[in-house]
Amino acid sequence: MKDITKYQGVIPAFYACYDKEGNISTDGVRALTRHLIAKGVKGVYVGGSSGECIYQHPDERKAVLEAVMSEAKGKLTVIAHVACNNTADSVALAAHAEACGVDAIAAIPPIYFHLPVHAIADYWNAMSAAAPHTEFVIYNIPQLAGTALTMPLLDEMLKNPNVIAVKNSSMPTQDIQMFKDEGIRARGEDGFAVFNGPDEQFVCGLAMGADGGIGGTYAVMPELYLKMYALMGRGETARARELQYEADRIIYKMCEAHGNLYAVQKEILKRMYGLDLGGVRAPLPNLAAGDEPVVLESIAMIEAAVKKAAAL
């Protein structure tokens, strides 16, 4: 029986960290890791969308993971997203992640070409075979990857005993229920996890059976998601919903900027905590001159919402 307790909770998607020249900043990576440990989150999801993985060389992604692991040291569950758009690089990152001692590896399906089920399964299983002692998380994000996780594909992947979870970032919340139900059928009641992906539906995802969440806005306001998770665990749905509304308003406010959402969030972390994580890598747009009011208003909203969460 697999132990899924290490996947139950709030797991921020880790942000890419750059220096002034736009190179990977391992100092920034370590500082952000320490910050998230101090905030009390369950773990981190490294090298995914928030980590700008598709714009980074595999060697850069290895350096990021090594820096995270140097600070995590058993204090965090670490899931390393290892997918590249070719099998060879993905396999190399999977083997490296296992050597680093991560809790699990994860992967989106290959993007651009639409592949048949057996080819996607071969791609994922090749990564898993390169990390045979590490659990595997399927990352379902059809709106960006262009391929959705289907029940036949999930059933094929559940033949692999290392498959432990689905990170579900599709918008329909019923997908969480269906994937969880199928995983329980194959693994037992406590042998398979599903993560809620869309931050705007964290409470809904938990209500539909998600074990926790992995999200791109968690790192900028972890207090809200930690409190939502605790409230839902106590059955206090109405209070959890109040905080979901607060988080959603903040997300919508941050998305008003001309710069990319992750550029906004890194600027917020810099101003609130002194974390200098750089900007975002082109072609993602950095903050524009007129984005200052959005940043300031977002900070004020976060601070007010955190106070509200503490009082609930």
C-alpha positions in Angstrom: 0.0 0.0 0.0 1.3 3.4 -1.0 1.4 6.2 1.6 -0.3 9.3 0.2 -0.2 11.4 3.4 2.9 13.3 2.2 0.8 14.5 -0.8 -2.1 15.8 1.4 -2.1 19.5 1.8 -0.9 22.7 0.2 2.0 22.4 -2.3 3.0 25.7 -4.0 4.2 25.5 -7.6 7.8 26.8 -7.3 8.7 30.0 -9.2 11.6 30.4 -11.6 14.4 32.4 -9.9 16.8 34.5 -12.0 19.6 36.9 -11.4 20.0 40.4 -13.0 21.4 38.9 -16.2 18.5 36.5 -16.5 20.4 33.4 -15.5 19.2 30.9 -12.9 19.8 32.2 -9.4 20.4 29.3 -7.0 20.6 31.8 -4.2 17.1 32.9 -5.1 15.9 29.3 -5.2 17.3 28.6 -1.8 15.8 31.7 -0.4 12.3 30.9 -1.8 12.6 27.4 -0.4 13.4 28.6 3.1 10.5 31.1 2.9 8.0 28.4 2.0 9.3 26.1 4.7 8.8 29.0 7.2 5.2 29.5 5.9 4.4 25.9 6.8 3.4 24.5 3.4 3.3 20.7 2.8 5.7 20.7 -0.1 6.8 22.2 -3.4 6.3 21.4 -7.0 9.5 22.2 -8.9 10.0 22.8 -12.6 6.4 23.0 -13.7 4.5 25.8 -15.4 5.3 28.3 -12.6 8.9 27.3 -12.9 8.9 28.3 -16.6 10.3 24.8 -17.5 9.6 25.1 -21.2 12.0 28.1 -21.4 14.8 26.4 -19.5 17.7 24.1 -20.5 17.7 20.7 -18.7 21.0 21.7 -17.0 19.3 24.7 -15.6 16.4 22.6 -14.3 18.8 20.3 -12.6 20.5 23.2 -10.9 17.2 24.5 -9.6 16.2 21.1 -8.2 19.6 20.6 -6.5 19.2 24.0 -4.8 15.7 23.2 -3.6 16.8 19.9 -2.2 19.8 21.5 -0.4 17.2 23.4 1.7 14.3 21.0 1.8 16.1 18.2 3.7 13.0 16.3 4.7 11.1 19.5 5.7 9.0 19.5 2.5 7.5 17.0 0.1 9.3 17.6 -3.2 7.7 16.8 -6.5 9.9 17.4 -9.5 8.3 18.0 -12.9 10.7 16.4 -15.4 8.9 16.5 -18.7 10.7 18.0 -21.8 9.3 17.8 -25.3 11.4 14.8 -26.1 11.9 11.5 -24.3 15.7 11.5 -23.9 15.9 14.8 -22.0 12.9 13.8 -19.9 14.5 10.5 -19.0 17.7 12.3 -18.0 15.8 14.7 -15.7 13.9 11.8 -14.2 17.1 9.9 -13.3 18.6 13.1 -11.9 15.5 13.8 -9.8 15.7 10.3 -8.3 19.4 10.8 -7.5 18.5 14.0 -5.7 16.0 12.1 -3.5 12.7 13.7 -4.5 9.5 12.2 -3.3 8.0 12.0 -6.8 8.5 13.0 -10.4 5.7 14.4 -12.6 5.1 15.0 -16.2 2.8 16.6 -18.7 2.1 14.8 -21.9 4.3 15.7 -25.0 3.1 18.9 -26.5 2.6 20.1 -30.1 2.1 16.7 -31.9 -1.1 14.9 -30.9 0.0 11.4 -30.0 -2.0 8.2 -29.5 -2.5 6.8 -26.0 0.1 4.2 -26.3 2.8 6.7 -27.3 2.0 9.0 -24.4 2.1 6.0 -22.0 5.4 5.0 -23.4 6.8 8.5 -22.9 5.6 8.6 -19.2 6.7 5.0 -18.5 10.2 5.7 -19.9 10.6 8.5 -17.3 9.3 6.2 -14.6 11.7 3.5 -15.6 14.6 5.9 -15.3 13.5 6.6 -11.7 12.3 3.2 -10.6 12.3 3.9 -6.9 10.4 7.2 -7.2 6.6 7.7 -7.4 5.1 9.2 -10.5 2.5 12.0 -10.8 0.5 12.5 -14.0 0.1 16.2 -14.8 -3.2 16.9 -16.6 -3.4 20.4 -18.0 -5.2 20.1 -21.4 -5.7 23.8 -21.9 -1.9 24.2 -22.3 -0.6 20.8 -23.2 -3.2 20.3 -25.9 -3.9 16.7 -24.7 -6.3 15.7 -22.0 -5.9 12.7 -19.6 -8.5 10.2 -20.6 -9.8 7.3 -18.6 -8.2 4.7 -21.0 -4.8 6.5 -20.7 -5.2 6.6 -16.9 -6.1 2.9 -16.8 -3.0 2.2 -18.9 -0.8 4.2 -16.6 -2.2 2.6 -13.4 -0.6 -0.7 -14.6 2.6 1.1 -13.5 2.9 0.6 -9.7 4.8 3.8 -9.3 1.9 6.0 -10.5 0.6 7.6 -7.3 -1.4 10.6 -8.3 -2.8 13.0 -10.8 -2.2 16.7 -10.7 -5.5 17.9 -12.3 -5.5 21.3 -13.8 -8.4 20.8 -16.1 -11.4 23.1 -15.3 -14.2 20.6 -14.8 -14.1 19.6 -11.1 -15.8 16.3 -11.9 -12.5 15.2 -13.4 -11.1 15.2 -9.9 -13.8 12.8 -8.8 -13.5 10.5 -11.8 -9.7 10.3 -11.6 -9.9 9.7 -7.8 -12.5 7.0 -8.2 -10.5 5.2 -10.8 -7.3 5.4 -8.7 -9.1 4.0 -5.7 -10.4 1.2 -7.7 -6.9 0.3 -8.7 -5.0 1.2 -5.6 -7.4 1.1 -2.7 -9.0 3.8 -0.6 -5.7 5.3 0.6 -3.4 4.4 -2.3 -3.9 7.2 -4.8 -4.0 11.0 -4.6 -5.5 13.7 -6.8 -4.3 17.3 -6.6 -6.5 20.3 -7.4 -4.8 22.4 -10.0 -6.8 25.6 -10.8 -6.3 27.9 -7.8 -9.7 29.5 -8.3 -11.5 26.3 -7.5 -9.4 25.0 -4.6 -12.3 24.7 -2.2 -14.4 23.0 -5.0 -11.6 20.6 -5.7 -11.4 19.6 -2.1 -15.1 19.1 -1.9 -14.9 16.8 -4.9 -12.3 14.6 -3.3 -8.9 16.2 -4.0 -6.3 15.3 -1.4 -4.7 18.7 -1.6 -3.6 21.3 -4.2 -0.7 22.3 -6.3 -1.0 25.9 -7.5 0.8 28.8 -9.0 -0.5 31.5 -6.6 0.0 29.6 -3.4 3.5 30.9 -2.8 2.4 34.5 -2.8 -0.4 34.0 -0.3 0.1 30.6 1.3 -1.8 31.6 4.5 -5.1 31.7 2.5 -4.7 28.2 1.1 -3.5 26.7 4.3 -6.5 28.1 6.1 -8.9 27.0 3.4 -7.5 23.5 3.6 -7.8 23.5 7.4 -11.4 24.8 7.3 -12.4 22.2 4.8 -10.9 19.5 6.9 -13.1 20.6 9.8 -16.2 20.8 7.6 -16.4 24.6 7.7 -17.3 25.0 4.1 -18.9 28.4 4.3 -15.8 30.0 5.9 -13.5 28.2 3.4 -15.6 29.7 0.7 -15.2 33.2 2.1 -11.4 32.8 1.7 -11.8 31.3 -1.8 -13.6 34.5 -2.8 -10.8 36.5 -1.3 -8.1 34.5 -3.2 -10.0 34.7 -6.4 -10.4 38.5 -6.2 -6.6 38.8 -5.7 -5.9 36.5 -8.6 -8.1 38.6 -10.9 -6.5 41.7 -9.7 -2.9 40.4 -10.4 -4.1 39.3 -13.8 -5.0 43.0 -14.6 -1.2 43.7 -15.1 0.3 43.9 -18.6 3.2 41.8 -17.3 2.9 38.0 -16.8 1.2 36.8 -13.6 4.5 35.3 -12.4 6.3 38.6 -12.9 3.6 40.2 -10.7 3.9 37.6 -8.0 7.7 37.8 -7.9 7.5 41.6 -7.5 5.0 41.1 -4.7 7.3 38.7 -2.9 10.2 41.1 -3.3 8.2 44.0 -1.8 6.6 42.0 1.0 9.5 39.8 2.0 12.6 41.1 0.3 12.9 38.0 -1.9 14.7 39.0 -5.1 13.7 36.3 -7.6 14.2 38.3 -10.8 11.6 38.7 -13.5 10.4 36.2 -16.1 12.1 34.8 -19.1 11.2 35.9 -22.6 8.9 35.5 -24.4 6.9 35.9 -21.2 6.4 39.7 -20.6 7.9 41.3 -17.6 6.2 44.1 -15.7 5.2 47.2 -17.7 5.6 50.7 -16.4 1.9 51.0 -15.6 1.7 47.8 -13.5 2.8 49.5 -10.3 -0.8 50.2 -9.1 -1.8 46.5 -9.7 1.2 45.3 -7.6 0.4 47.7 -4.7 -3.3 47.0 -4.7 -2.6 43.2 -4.8 -0.3 43.5 -1.8 -2.9 45.4 0.2 -5.6 42.8 -0.7 -3.3 40.0 0.3 -2.5 41.6 3.6 -6.1 42.2 4.4 -7.1 38.7 3.4 -4.3 37.1 5.5 -5.7 39.1 8.5 -9.2 37.8 7.8 -7.9 34.2 7.5 -6.1 34.5 10.9 -9.4 35.6 12.5 -11.5 32.7 11.1 
